[in-house]
Amino acid sequence: MPRISAPTLAEHQARQRRALIEATMDILASEGVGAVSPATVGRRAGLARSSVYQYFDSTASIIATAVEEAFPPANAALAAALAAAKTPEDRIDAYVHETLSLAEAGAHRAAAALARAELPPVCRSRLAELHAEQARPLLEAVSELGVTPPGPTAELLGGLIQVAMRQVESGMPTQEAASRVLALIHHGLVPTPATPLQLSPSPPGELH
């Protein structure tokens, strides 16, 4: 019987599962989704392949779990950073700073590897849902600023932030990248003016 390395069996199993998930994320970040398998995950976690099958019955189930687990830590960090922000502008600033700080720490690398991978349709659909959930604070802040429609503008800002994330991961200081992004956002993000009412021309001879 395997040695129990925790006070209870439940804690031991939770630790082993966590180790397997962390090993999966590490493989995703460093080698990509194609390198994930029960054997490679077990080896990275220091567990026998047979132990992996106690928690995951296939490579597909490992990847499905990785999809679910790739976002909560970053989302929790974003929520904490946004909690003190009082205005939409403050929330956008906090969102950018925290997202780039997470990029510097490598927190987005597993999710990025999953986004590039050829995943089963159900996993790709779930990944899109989780990306949308992570971007929701940005969308809500843009909407509160009076930009209409907010969706396309928030999507453009998301693309700008993704470029800054890649620059941070390539060595640009986080503060410099954040300052550049926010300068562009502060300059260009303005409320959409109301469209003036257009009166239809009257038929000839009709009085106004």
WOKA-V589960 format. One record per helix or strand of 2 or more residues. SS is the DSSP state (H for helix, E for strand). FROM is the first residue (numbers start at 1). LEN is the number of residues. If there is no record, write none. Layout:
# WOKA-V589960
SS & FROM & LEN
SS & FROM & LEN
This chain:
# WOKA-V589960
H & 9 & 23
H & 33 & 3
H & 38 & 8
H & 49 & 4
H & 59 & 11
H & 72 & 11
H & 88 & 17
H & 109 & 8
H & 121 & 24
H & 150 & 20
H & 174 & 15
